[in-house]
Amino acid sequence: MFITGMMIYKKLNPSKNAMSVFAALYPISLIAFLFII
């Protein structure tokens, strides 16, 4: 889920920095992971 979210984000914003993408998606994927469990 995290990797697919990162791919979608990269396709939508190719000029954005990868670290900012990681910083934005990491807490979201953590919360989603907890909800899945």
mmCIF entry with sequence, helices, sheets and N, C-alpha, C, O atoms, coordinates in Angstrom:
data_MODEL
# 
_entry.id   MODEL 
# 
_entity.id                         1 
_entity.type                       polymer 
_entity.pdbx_number_of_molecules   1 
# 
_entity_poly.entity_id                      1 
_entity_poly.type                           'polypeptide(L)' 
_entity_poly.nstd_linkage                   no 
_entity_poly.nstd_monomer                   no 
_entity_poly.pdbx_seq_one_letter_code       MFITGMMIYKKLNPSKNAMSVFAALYPISLIAFLFII 
_entity_poly.pdbx_seq_one_letter_code_can   MFITGMMIYKKLNPSKNAMSVFAALYPISLIAFLFII 
_entity_poly.pdbx_strand_id                 A 
# 
loop_
_entity_poly_seq.entity_id 
_entity_poly_seq.num 
_entity_poly_seq.mon_id 
_entity_poly_seq.hetero 
1 1  MET n 
1 2  PHE n 
1 3  ILE n 
1 4  THR n 
1 5  GLY n 
1 6  MET n 
1 7  MET n 
1 8  ILE n 
1 9  TYR n 
1 10 LYS n 
1 11 LYS n 
1 12 LEU n 
1 13 ASN n 
1 14 PRO n 
1 15 SER n 
1 16 LYS n 
1 17 ASN n 
1 18 ALA n 
1 19 MET n 
1 20 SER n 
1 21 VAL n 
1 22 PHE n 
1 23 ALA n 
1 24 ALA n 
1 25 LEU n 
1 26 TYR n 
1 27 PRO n 
1 28 ILE n 
1 29 SER n 
1 30 LEU n 
1 31 ILE n 
1 32 ALA n 
1 33 PHE n 
1 34 LEU n 
1 35 PHE n 
1 36 ILE n 
1 37 ILE n 
# 
_struct_asym.id          A 
_struct_asym.entity_id   1 
# 
loop_
_struct_conf.conf_type_id 
_struct_conf.id 
_struct_conf.pdbx_PDB_helix_id 
_struct_conf.beg_label_comp_id 
_struct_conf.beg_label_asym_id 
_struct_conf.beg_label_seq_id 
_struct_conf.pdbx_beg_PDB_ins_code 
_struct_conf.end_label_comp_id 
_struct_conf.end_label_asym_id 
_struct_conf.end_label_seq_id 
_struct_conf.pdbx_end_PDB_ins_code 
_struct_conf.beg_auth_comp_id 
_struct_conf.beg_auth_asym_id 
_struct_conf.beg_auth_seq_id 
_struct_conf.end_auth_comp_id 
_struct_conf.end_auth_asym_id 
_struct_conf.end_auth_seq_id 
_struct_conf.pdbx_PDB_helix_class 
_struct_conf.details 
_struct_conf.pdbx_PDB_helix_length 
HELX_P HELX_P1 AA1 PHE A 2  ? LEU A 12 ? PHE A 2  LEU A 12 1 ? 11 
HELX_P HELX_P2 AA2 ALA A 18 ? ILE A 36 ? ALA A 18 ILE A 36 1 ? 19 
# 
_struct_conf_type.id          HELX_P 
_struct_conf_type.criteria    ? 
_struct_conf_type.reference   ? 
# 
loop_
_atom_site.group_PDB 
_atom_site.id 
_atom_site.type_symbol 
_atom_site.label_atom_id 
_atom_site.label_alt_id 
_atom_site.label_comp_id 
_atom_site.label_asym_id 
_atom_site.label_entity_id 
_atom_site.label_seq_id 
_atom_site.pdbx_PDB_ins_code 
_atom_site.Cartn_x 
_atom_site.Cartn_y 
_atom_site.Cartn_z 
_atom_site.occupancy 
_atom_site.B_iso_or_equiv 
_atom_site.pdbx_formal_charge 
_atom_site.auth_seq_id 
_atom_site.auth_comp_id 
_atom_site.auth_asym_id 
_atom_site.auth_atom_id 
_atom_site.pdbx_PDB_model_num 
ATOM 1   N N  . MET A 1 1  ? 0.828  -1.194 0.000   1.00 0.00 ? 1  MET A N  1 
ATOM 2   C CA . MET A 1 1  ? 0.000  0.000  0.000   1.00 0.00 ? 1  MET A CA 1 
ATOM 3   C C  . MET A 1 1  ? 0.864  1.247  0.000   1.00 0.00 ? 1  MET A C  1 
ATOM 4   O O  . MET A 1 1  ? 0.603  2.195  -0.739  1.00 0.00 ? 1  MET A O  1 
ATOM 5   N N  . PHE A 1 2  ? 1.885  1.240  0.825   1.00 0.00 ? 2  PHE A N  1 
ATOM 6   C CA . PHE A 1 2  ? 2.777  2.404  0.922   1.00 0.00 ? 2  PHE A CA 1 
ATOM 7   C C  . PHE A 1 2  ? 3.504  2.650  -0.390  1.00 0.00 ? 2  PHE A C  1 
ATOM 8   O O  . PHE A 1 2  ? 3.640  3.789  -0.836  1.00 0.00 ? 2  PHE A O  1 
ATOM 9   N N  . ILE A 1 3  ? 3.973  1.558  -1.007  1.00 0.00 ? 3  ILE A N  1 
ATOM 10  C CA . ILE A 1 3  ? 4.737  1.698  -2.257  1.00 0.00 ? 3  ILE A CA 1 
ATOM 11  C C  . ILE A 1 3  ? 3.821  2.179  -3.379  1.00 0.00 ? 3  ILE A C  1 
ATOM 12  O O  . ILE A 1 3  ? 4.216  3.026  -4.180  1.00 0.00 ? 3  ILE A O  1 
ATOM 13  N N  . THR A 1 4  ? 2.600  1.642  -3.443  1.00 0.00 ? 4  THR A N  1 
ATOM 14  C CA . THR A 1 4  ? 1.678  2.068  -4.494  1.00 0.00 ? 4  THR A CA 1 
ATOM 15  C C  . THR A 1 4  ? 1.293  3.526  -4.291  1.00 0.00 ? 4  THR A C  1 
ATOM 16  O O  . THR A 1 4  ? 1.155  4.275  -5.258  1.00 0.00 ? 4  THR A O  1 
ATOM 17  N N  . GLY A 1 5  ? 1.120  3.930  -3.041  1.00 0.00 ? 5  GLY A N  1 
ATOM 18  C CA . GLY A 1 5  ? 0.820  5.334  -2.751  1.00 0.00 ? 5  GLY A CA 1 
ATOM 19  C C  . GLY A 1 5  ? 1.961  6.235  -3.186  1.00 0.00 ? 5  GLY A C  1 
ATOM 20  O O  . GLY A 1 5  ? 1.734  7.334  -3.693  1.00 0.00 ? 5  GLY A O  1 
ATOM 21  N N  . MET A 1 6  ? 3.196  5.769  -2.989  1.00 0.00 ? 6  MET A N  1 
ATOM 22  C CA . MET A 1 6  ? 4.353  6.559  -3.382  1.00 0.00 ? 6  MET A CA 1 
ATOM 23  C C  . MET A 1 6  ? 4.434  6.656  -4.913  1.00 0.00 ? 6  MET A C  1 
ATOM 24  O O  . MET A 1 6  ? 4.781  7.704  -5.458  1.00 0.00 ? 6  MET A O  1 
ATOM 25  N N  . MET A 1 7  ? 4.111  5.556  -5.593  1.00 0.00 ? 7  MET A N  1 
ATOM 26  C CA . MET A 1 7  ? 4.142  5.580  -7.064  1.00 0.00 ? 7  MET A CA 1 
ATOM 27  C C  . MET A 1 7  ? 3.097  6.545  -7.601  1.00 0.00 ? 7  MET A C  1 
ATOM 28  O O  . MET A 1 7  ? 3.368  7.316  -8.522  1.00 0.00 ? 7  MET A O  1 
ATOM 29  N N  . ILE A 1 8  ? 1.891  6.501  -7.016  1.00 0.00 ? 8  ILE A N  1 
ATOM 30  C CA . ILE A 1 8  ? 0.829  7.405  -7.467  1.00 0.00 ? 8  ILE A CA 1 
ATOM 31  C C  . ILE A 1 8  ? 1.243  8.848  -7.209  1.00 0.00 ? 8  ILE A C  1 
ATOM 32  O O  . ILE A 1 8  ? 1.039  9.722  -8.051  1.00 0.00 ? 8  ILE A O  1 
ATOM 33  N N  . TYR A 1 9  ? 1.828  9.089  -6.034  1.00 0.00 ? 9  TYR A N  1 
ATOM 34  C CA . TYR A 1 9  ? 2.234  10.455 -5.691  1.00 0.00 ? 9  TYR A CA 1 
ATOM 35  C C  . TYR A 1 9  ? 3.318  10.944 -6.643  1.00 0.00 ? 9  TYR A C  1 
ATOM 36  O O  . TYR A 1 9  ? 3.323  12.106 -7.048  1.00 0.00 ? 9  TYR A O  1 
ATOM 37  N N  . LYS A 1 10 ? 4.236  10.047 -6.996  1.00 0.00 ? 10 LYS A N  1 
ATOM 38  C CA . LYS A 1 10 ? 5.313  10.433 -7.923  1.00 0.00 ? 10 LYS A CA 1 
ATOM 39  C C  . LYS A 1 10 ? 4.752  10.749 -9.302  1.00 0.00 ? 10 LYS A C  1 
ATOM 40  O O  . LYS A 1 10 ? 5.232  11.657 -9.980  1.00 0.00 ? 10 LYS A O  1 
ATOM 41  N N  . LYS A 1 11 ? 3.729  9.993  -9.719  1.00 0.00 ? 11 LYS A N  1 
ATOM 42  C CA . LYS A 1 11 ? 3.138  10.256 -11.030 1.00 0.00 ? 11 LYS A CA 1 
ATOM 43  C C  . LYS A 1 11 ? 2.378  11.577 -11.017 1.00 0.00 ? 11 LYS A C  1 
ATOM 44  O O  . LYS A 1 11 ? 2.358  12.296 -12.016 1.00 0.00 ? 11 LYS A O  1 
ATOM 45  N N  . LEU A 1 12 ? 1.752  11.896 -9.884  1.00 0.00 ? 12 LEU A N  1 
ATOM 46  C CA . LEU A 1 12 ? 0.997  13.142 -9.809  1.00 0.00 ? 12 LEU A CA 1 
ATOM 47  C C  . LEU A 1 12 ? 1.942  14.335 -9.654  1.00 0.00 ? 12 LEU A C  1 
ATOM 48  O O  . LEU A 1 12 ? 1.700  15.400 -10.222 1.00 0.00 ? 12 LEU A O  1 
ATOM 49  N N  . ASN A 1 13 ? 3.014  14.153 -8.887  1.00 0.00 ? 13 ASN A N  1 
ATOM 50  C CA . ASN A 1 13 ? 3.945  15.250 -8.625  1.00 0.00 ? 13 ASN A CA 1 
ATOM 51  C C  . ASN A 1 13 ? 5.378  14.785 -8.889  1.00 0.00 ? 13 ASN A C  1 
ATOM 52  O O  . ASN A 1 13 ? 6.114  14.503 -7.944  1.00 0.00 ? 13 ASN A O  1 
ATOM 53  N N  . PRO A 1 14 ? 5.786  14.702 -10.158 1.00 0.00 ? 14 PRO A N  1 
ATOM 54  C CA . PRO A 1 14 ? 7.126  14.200 -10.476 1.00 0.00 ? 14 PRO A CA 1 
ATOM 55  C C  . PRO A 1 14 ? 8.239  15.152 -10.038 1.00 0.00 ? 14 PRO A C  1 
ATOM 56  O O  . PRO A 1 14 ? 9.392  14.742 -9.906  1.00 0.00 ? 14 PRO A O  1 
ATOM 57  N N  . SER A 1 15 ? 7.893  16.423 -9.812  1.00 0.00 ? 15 SER A N  1 
ATOM 58  C CA . SER A 1 15 ? 8.933  17.395 -9.467  1.00 0.00 ? 15 SER A CA 1 
ATOM 59  C C  . SER A 1 15 ? 9.190  17.457 -7.956  1.00 0.00 ? 15 SER A C  1 
ATOM 60  O O  . SER A 1 15 ? 10.157 18.070 -7.503  1.00 0.00 ? 15 SER A O  1 
ATOM 61  N N  . LYS A 1 16 ? 8.304  16.808 -7.189  1.00 0.00 ? 16 LYS A N  1 
ATOM 62  C CA . LYS A 1 16 ? 8.459  16.858 -5.734  1.00 0.00 ? 16 LYS A CA 1 
ATOM 63  C C  . LYS A 1 16 ? 9.648  16.005 -5.296  1.00 0.00 ? 16 LYS A C  1 
ATOM 64  O O  . LYS A 1 16 ? 10.054 15.069 -5.984  1.00 0.00 ? 16 LYS A O  1 
ATOM 65  N N  . ASN A 1 17 ? 10.187 16.356 -4.139  1.00 0.00 ? 17 ASN A N  1 
ATOM 66  C CA . ASN A 1 17 ? 11.317 15.600 -3.602  1.00 0.00 ? 17 ASN A CA 1 
ATOM 67  C C  . ASN A 1 17 ? 10.819 14.275 -3.021  1.00 0.00 ? 17 ASN A C  1 
ATOM 68  O O  . ASN A 1 17 ? 9.743  14.219 -2.425  1.00 0.00 ? 17 ASN A O  1 
ATOM 69  N N  . ALA A 1 18 ? 11.596 13.221 -3.196  1.00 0.00 ? 18 ALA A N  1 
ATOM 70  C CA . ALA A 1 18 ? 11.191 11.897 -2.723  1.00 0.00 ? 18 ALA A CA 1 
ATOM 71  C C  . ALA A 1 18 ? 11.096 11.856 -1.202  1.00 0.00 ? 18 ALA A C  1 
ATOM 72  O O  . ALA A 1 18 ? 10.248 11.154 -0.651  1.00 0.00 ? 18 ALA A O  1 
ATOM 73  N N  . MET A 1 19 ? 11.963 12.608 -0.519  1.00 0.00 ? 19 MET A N  1 
ATOM 74  C CA . MET A 1 19 ? 11.933 12.581 0.948   1.00 0.00 ? 19 MET A CA 1 
ATOM 75  C C  . MET A 1 19 ? 10.669 13.242 1.488   1.00 0.00 ? 19 MET A C  1 
ATOM 76  O O  . MET A 1 19 ? 10.130 12.805 2.505   1.00 0.00 ? 19 MET A O  1 
ATOM 77  N N  . SER A 1 20 ? 10.196 14.280 0.825   1.00 0.00 ? 20 SER A N  1 
ATOM 78  C CA . SER A 1 20 ? 8.962  14.925 1.270   1.00 0.00 ? 20 SER A CA 1 
ATOM 79  C C  . SER A 1 20 ? 7.775  13.991 1.039   1.00 0.00 ? 20 SER A C  1 
ATOM 80  O O  . SER A 1 20 ? 6.823  13.978 1.820   1.00 0.00 ? 20 SER A O  1 
ATOM 81  N N  . VAL A 1 21 ? 7.841  13.209 -0.043  1.00 0.00 ? 21 VAL A N  1 
ATOM 82  C CA . VAL A 1 21 ? 6.792  12.222 -0.301  1.00 0.00 ? 21 VAL A CA 1 
ATOM 83  C C  . VAL A 1 21 ? 6.798  11.178 0.803   1.00 0.00 ? 21 VAL A C  1 
ATOM 84  O O  . VAL A 1 21 ? 5.746  10.817 1.329   1.00 0.00 ? 21 VAL A O  1 
ATOM 85  N N  . PHE A 1 22 ? 7.980  10.696 1.152   1.00 0.00 ? 22 PHE A N  1 
ATOM 86  C CA . PHE A 1 22 ? 8.111  9.689  2.201   1.00 0.00 ? 22 PHE A CA 1 
ATOM 87  C C  . PHE A 1 22 ? 7.610  10.229 3.533   1.00 0.00 ? 22 PHE A C  1 
ATOM 88  O O  . PHE A 1 22 ? 6.900  9.539  4.264   1.00 0.00 ? 22 PHE A O  1 
ATOM 89  N N  . ALA A 1 23 ? 7.987  11.477 3.847   1.00 0.00 ? 23 ALA A N  1 
ATOM 90  C CA . ALA A 1 23 ? 7.582  12.079 5.110   1.00 0.00 ? 23 ALA A CA 1 
ATOM 91  C C  . ALA A 1 23 ? 6.067  12.277 5.163   1.00 0.00 ? 23 ALA A C  1 
ATOM 92  O O  . ALA A 1 23 ? 5.463  12.195 6.232   1.00 0.00 ? 23 ALA A O  1 
ATOM 93  N N  . ALA A 1 24 ? 5.461  12.536 4.007   1.00 0.00 ? 24 ALA A N  1 
ATOM 94  C CA . ALA A 1 24 ? 4.017  12.765 3.981   1.00 0.00 ? 24 ALA A CA 1 
ATOM 95  C C  . ALA A 1 24 ? 3.245  11.450 4.068   1.00 0.00 ? 24 ALA A C  1 
ATOM 96  O O  . ALA A 1 24 ? 2.198  11.387 4.713   1.00 0.00 ? 24 ALA A O  1 
ATOM 97  N N  . LEU A 1 25 ? 3.755  10.404 3.422   1.00 0.00 ? 25 LEU A N  1 
ATOM 98  C CA . LEU A 1 25 ? 3.002  9.153  3.347   1.00 0.00 ? 25 LEU A CA 1 
ATOM 99  C C  . LEU A 1 25 ? 3.285  8.211  4.510   1.00 0.00 ? 25 LEU A C  1 
ATOM 100 O O  . LEU A 1 25 ? 2.468  7.341  4.808   1.00 0.00 ? 25 LEU A O  1 
ATOM 101 N N  . TYR A 1 26 ? 4.434  8.370  5.176   1.00 0.00 ? 26 TYR A N  1 
ATOM 102 C CA . TYR A 1 26 ? 4.809  7.417  6.220   1.00 0.00 ? 26 TYR A CA 1 
ATOM 103 C C  . TYR A 1 26 ? 3.798  7.369  7.366   1.00 0.00 ? 26 TYR A C  1 
ATOM 104 O O  . TYR A 1 26 ? 3.352  6.276  7.714   1.00 0.00 ? 26 TYR A O  1 
ATOM 105 N N  . PRO A 1 27 ? 3.412  8.502  7.975   1.00 0.00 ? 27 PRO A N  1 
ATOM 106 C CA . PRO A 1 27 ? 2.424  8.441  9.065   1.00 0.00 ? 27 PRO A CA 1 
ATOM 107 C C  . PRO A 1 27 ? 1.061  7.950  8.585   1.00 0.00 ? 27 PRO A C  1 
ATOM 108 O O  . PRO A 1 27 ? 0.350  7.267  9.322   1.00 0.00 ? 27 PRO A O  1 
ATOM 109 N N  . ILE A 1 28 ? 0.694  8.296  7.347   1.00 0.00 ? 28 ILE A N  1 
ATOM 110 C CA . ILE A 1 28 ? -0.601 7.858  6.820   1.00 0.00 ? 28 ILE A CA 1 
ATOM 111 C C  . ILE A 1 28 ? -0.613 6.342  6.661   1.00 0.00 ? 28 ILE A C  1 
ATOM 112 O O  . ILE A 1 28 ? -1.592 5.686  7.018   1.00 0.00 ? 28 ILE A O  1 
ATOM 113 N N  . SER A 1 29 ? 0.471  5.787  6.126   1.00 0.00 ? 29 SER A N  1 
ATOM 114 C CA . SER A 1 29 ? 0.534  4.343  5.930   1.00 0.00 ? 29 SER A CA 1 
ATOM 115 C C  . SER A 1 29 ? 0.604  3.620  7.271   1.00 0.00 ? 29 SER A C  1 
ATOM 116 O O  . SER A 1 29 ? 0.081  2.514  7.403   1.00 0.00 ? 29 SER A O  1 
ATOM 117 N N  . LEU A 1 30 ? 1.243  4.233  8.268   1.00 0.00 ? 30 LEU A N  1 
ATOM 118 C CA . LEU A 1 30 ? 1.288  3.633  9.597   1.00 0.00 ? 30 LEU A CA 1 
ATOM 119 C C  . LEU A 1 30 ? -0.109 3.539  10.188  1.00 0.00 ? 30 LEU A C  1 
ATOM 120 O O  . LEU A 1 30 ? -0.487 2.499  10.727  1.00 0.00 ? 30 LEU A O  1 
ATOM 121 N N  . ILE A 1 31 ? -0.875 4.613  10.091  1.00 0.00 ? 31 ILE A N  1 
ATOM 122 C CA . ILE A 1 31 ? -2.230 4.624  10.635  1.00 0.00 ? 31 ILE A CA 1 
ATOM 123 C C  . ILE A 1 31 ? -3.102 3.608  9.907   1.00 0.00 ? 31 ILE A C  1 
ATOM 124 O O  . ILE A 1 31 ? -3.874 2.880  10.531  1.00 0.00 ? 31 ILE A O  1 
ATOM 125 N N  . ALA A 1 32 ? -2.974 3.564  8.575   1.00 0.00 ? 32 ALA A N  1 
ATOM 126 C CA . ALA A 1 32 ? -3.759 2.615  7.787   1.00 0.00 ? 32 ALA A CA 1 
ATOM 127 C C  . ALA A 1 32 ? -3.376 1.181  8.147   1.00 0.00 ? 32 ALA A C  1 
ATOM 128 O O  . ALA A 1 32 ? -4.237 0.304  8.215   1.00 0.00 ? 32 ALA A O  1 
ATOM 129 N N  . PHE A 1 33 ? -2.097 0.947  8.376   1.00 0.00 ? 33 PHE A N  1 
ATOM 130 C CA . PHE A 1 33 ? -1.621 -0.385 8.746   1.00 0.00 ? 33 PHE A CA 1 
ATOM 131 C C  . PHE A 1 33 ? -2.227 -0.819 10.079  1.00 0.00 ? 33 PHE A C  1 
ATOM 132 O O  . PHE A 1 33 ? -2.610 -1.977 10.244  1.00 0.00 ? 33 PHE A O  1 
ATOM 133 N N  . LEU A 1 34 ? -2.312 0.119  11.033  1.00 0.00 ? 34 LEU A N  1 
ATOM 134 C CA . LEU A 1 34 ? -2.910 -0.196 12.328  1.00 0.00 ? 34 LEU A CA 1 
ATOM 135 C C  . LEU A 1 34 ? -4.396 -0.507 12.172  1.00 0.00 ? 34 LEU A C  1 
ATOM 136 O O  . LEU A 1 34 ? -4.922 -1.386 12.854  1.00 0.00 ? 34 LEU A O  1 
ATOM 137 N N  . PHE A 1 35 ? -5.071 0.211  11.280  1.00 0.00 ? 35 PHE A N  1 
ATOM 138 C CA . PHE A 1 35 ? -6.496 -0.028 11.070  1.00 0.00 ? 35 PHE A CA 1 
ATOM 139 C C  . PHE A 1 35 ? -6.733 -1.376 10.403  1.00 0.00 ? 35 PHE A C  1 
ATOM 140 O O  . PHE A 1 35 ? -7.730 -2.042 10.679  1.00 0.00 ? 35 PHE A O  1 
ATOM 141 N N  . ILE A 1 36 ? -5.816 -1.779 9.523   1.00 0.00 ? 36 ILE A N  1 
ATOM 142 C CA . ILE A 1 36 ? -5.961 -3.071 8.842   1.00 0.00 ? 36 ILE A CA 1 
ATOM 143 C C  . ILE A 1 36 ? -5.839 -4.199 9.858   1.00 0.00 ? 36 ILE A C  1 
ATOM 144 O O  . ILE A 1 36 ? -6.578 -5.182 9.795   1.00 0.00 ? 36 ILE A O  1 
ATOM 145 N N  . ILE A 1 37 ? -4.906 -4.056 10.791  1.00 0.00 ? 37 ILE A N  1 
ATOM 146 C CA . ILE A 1 37 ? -4.745 -5.089 11.822  1.00 0.00 ? 37 ILE A CA 1 
ATOM 147 C C  . ILE A 1 37 ? -5.961 -5.066 12.740  1.00 0.00 ? 37 ILE A C  1 
ATOM 148 O O  . ILE A 1 37 ? -6.039 -5.855 13.681  1.00 0.00 ? 37 ILE A O  1 
# 
